[in-house]
Amino acid sequence: MSLSNTVPPQPPTFFSSTFGLKEPICDADGLYNGCLAPPEQARILYYMSWVGGATGLVGIYYGHYWLGLGTFIGSIFAQLYWQNPTFSCRRTVDMVWLQVLIWTHLWVAAGSPVFLLYAIIQIFGVIAYAISWYLIKQGNNSWGATFFHFLVHLAADTSLLILYTA
């Protein structure tokens, strides 16, 4: 085996050293076999996307029919994307649908008595999203990026449950 074929050791990250997680090595193009996330991390976000479907059903149950249905459909788009997270029309549809949902829910929440709590949790989600992107751009911290993206989903679902049940 020649030295030119060896992969240099990666410096430890908080998540790899604290939780013993091995950082996957991306390809030269920054992707993982053409995907934006390694398979085990994409699977975590795929399963978290199912929670959004349950959140949408709660919205429908509490009489927020259009918002709940939109959230349920958004969950389906997210599941379809995270099954194979590549640059594709599935990603574009997921992101556009998400933007429509965010602004529609914000509009409805503005007149709700729980708006302040909803907004604080949404802001937490936005901060988690920014941290996730920062960690992705730094490279070699895909587990940290996945953790913070997981928090984005958690914040969104929590704020929607508060809005729907108020």
C-alpha positions in Angstrom: 0.0 0.0 0.0 1.4 3.3 -1.0 1.3 6.4 1.2 -0.6 8.3 -1.5 -3.6 6.1 -1.1 -3.9 6.6 2.6 -6.5 8.9 4.1 -5.1 11.5 6.5 -6.5 11.2 10.0 -9.2 13.6 10.8 -9.0 15.9 13.8 -11.5 15.1 16.5 -14.7 17.2 16.8 -16.8 17.7 19.9 -19.3 15.1 18.7 -16.7 12.5 17.6 -14.7 12.8 20.8 -17.6 13.2 23.3 -20.0 10.5 21.8 -17.4 8.3 20.0 -19.0 9.0 16.6 -16.8 8.5 13.6 -16.9 11.4 11.2 -17.5 10.0 7.7 -15.1 11.1 5.0 -16.7 12.9 2.1 -15.7 12.6 -1.6 -13.6 15.2 -3.4 -16.8 17.1 -4.4 -17.8 17.4 -0.7 -20.7 14.9 -1.1 -21.1 11.4 0.2 -21.5 9.2 -2.9 -23.5 12.0 -4.5 -25.6 12.7 -1.4 -25.6 15.8 0.8 -25.4 13.7 4.0 -23.9 10.4 4.9 -26.4 7.5 4.9 -26.6 7.1 8.7 -27.2 10.8 9.3 -29.7 11.1 6.4 -31.6 8.2 8.1 -31.9 10.1 11.4 -33.4 13.1 9.6 -35.6 10.8 7.5 -37.1 9.4 10.7 -37.4 12.8 12.3 -39.4 13.9 9.2 -42.1 11.3 10.2 -42.7 13.3 13.4 -43.8 16.2 11.2 -46.5 14.0 9.8 -47.8 13.3 13.3 -47.7 17.0 14.0 -49.8 17.7 10.9 -52.4 15.1 12.1 -52.5 16.9 15.4 -53.2 20.1 13.6 -56.0 18.5 11.6 -57.5 17.0 14.8 -57.5 20.4 16.5 -59.3 22.0 13.6 -56.4 23.7 11.8 -57.3 21.7 8.7 -55.3 23.6 6.0 -52.2 24.2 8.2 -52.2 20.6 9.5 -52.7 19.2 6.0 -49.9 21.4 4.7 -47.6 20.2 7.5 -48.5 16.6 6.8 -47.7 17.0 3.1 -44.5 18.8 4.0 -43.5 15.8 6.0 -44.0 13.6 3.0 -41.8 15.9 0.9 -39.1 15.8 3.6 -39.3 12.0 3.8 -38.9 11.7 0.1 -35.9 14.0 0.2 -34.1 12.5 3.2 -34.4 9.0 1.7 -31.8 10.0 -0.8 -30.6 13.6 -0.1 -29.2 14.7 -3.4 -29.4 18.0 -5.4 -32.7 17.3 -7.2 -36.2 18.5 -7.8 -37.2 16.7 -4.6 -34.9 19.0 -2.6 -36.3 22.1 -4.4 -39.9 21.1 -3.8 -39.2 20.3 -0.1 -37.5 23.7 0.4 -40.2 25.7 -1.4 -43.0 23.9 0.4 -41.2 24.5 3.7 -41.0 28.3 3.0 -44.7 28.5 2.2 -45.4 26.6 5.4 -43.2 28.9 7.5 -44.7 32.1 6.3 -48.3 30.8 6.4 -47.9 29.5 10.0 -46.2 32.8 11.0 -49.1 34.7 9.5 -51.6 32.6 11.5 -49.5 32.6 14.7 -49.3 36.4 14.7 -52.9 36.6 15.8 -52.6 33.8 18.3 -52.3 34.2 22.1 -49.2 31.9 22.0 -47.4 34.0 19.4 -44.5 34.9 21.7 -43.8 31.4 22.7 -44.2 30.2 19.1 -41.8 32.9 17.9 -39.1 32.2 20.5 -39.1 28.5 19.6 -39.0 29.4 15.9 -36.0 31.7 16.5 -34.3 28.9 18.3 -34.8 26.7 15.2 -33.4 29.4 12.9 -30.3 29.7 15.1 -29.9 25.9 15.1 -30.2 26.0 11.3 -27.5 28.6 11.0 -25.2 26.6 13.3 -25.9 23.5 11.2 -24.9 25.3 8.0 -21.8 26.8 9.7 -20.7 23.3 10.8 -21.3 22.0 7.3 -19.2 24.8 5.8 -16.4 24.2 8.3 -16.2 20.6 7.1 -15.4 17.5 9.1 -18.3 18.0 11.5 -21.2 16.2 9.8 -22.5 14.8 13.1 -22.6 18.2 14.7 -24.4 19.6 11.6 -26.9 16.7 11.8 -27.5 17.3 15.5 -28.3 20.9 14.9 -30.5 20.1 11.9 -32.3 17.6 14.1 -32.9 20.5 16.5 -34.4 22.5 13.6 -37.0 19.8 13.0 -37.7 19.5 16.8 -38.2 23.3 17.2 -40.5 23.4 14.2 -42.6 20.5 15.4 -42.8 21.8 19.0 -43.8 25.3 17.9 -46.5 23.9 15.6 -47.9 21.7 18.3 -48.1 24.8 20.6 -49.8 26.7 17.9 -52.3 23.9 17.0 -53.3 23.1 20.5 -53.7 26.7 21.7 
